[in-house]
Amino acid sequence: MSAADGTPITLLIADDHPVVRDGLSGMFAADPDFEVVGQAADGAEAVRMAGLLAPDVVLMDLRMPGMDGVTAIAELARSGSSARVLVLTTYDSDTYVLPAIEAGATGYLLKDAPRDELLRAVRAAANREAVLSPSVAARLMNRVRTPGPGLLSPRETEVLKWVAAGATNREVAARLLISEATVKTHLLNVYGKLGVGDRAAAVAEAFNRGLLTPRKPQHP
């Protein structure tokens, strides 16, 4: 599993953009320490090919049609795959970073990483070492250091308060004078920060953490 013993590190590249897959494949093929054994266009294909090819490392994009990267990472872990998953994406927000790491990713890099850094990261992942881009590491450190009440932004808290009151996305958008798409984005960020998957769980977790407080009954 290590180029140090003369055996190339085998690599599966999963990305929905053919140009990205070909570019990465060409870059690794130019180095004798690596062997690209396959390319996958979505998460489901990545899981299937990893089962057939048993690569040392899967280079995984997160946003792909059908099965996304986080789901694929979790499925690989569930299936007992020995492949180490190194996320390579353009997104470094909590919405993407935390679920990917919790699902079992060994490392998380951004697509603007220099070539040498990417090669080192794949070597490290193959040797079962954790790899994080500087911005991702900083986010995780901030999350650990940030006390609960400061976890959500003021606007995210505002959106969640309306959701807790039973408002729909459309109603929240109308009250806050923002688009429904923006409301959805805020909610996705809230889900990622709280580690939940839906509105009800987000509201419950926010109350548990003291991010929301129950309204006091109004006396006449």
Secondary structure, 3 states (H helix, E strand, C coil): CCHHHCCCEEEEEECCCHHHHHHHHHHHHCCCCEEEEEEECCHHHHHHHHHHHCCCEEEECCCCCCCCHHHHHHHHHHHCCCCEEEEEECCCCHHHHHHHHHHCCCEEEECCCCHHHHHHHHHHHHCCCCEECHHHHHHHHHHHHCCHHHCCCHHHHHHHHHHHCCCCHHHHHHHHCCCHHHHHHHHHHHHHHHCCCCHHHHHHHHHHCCCCCCCCCCCC
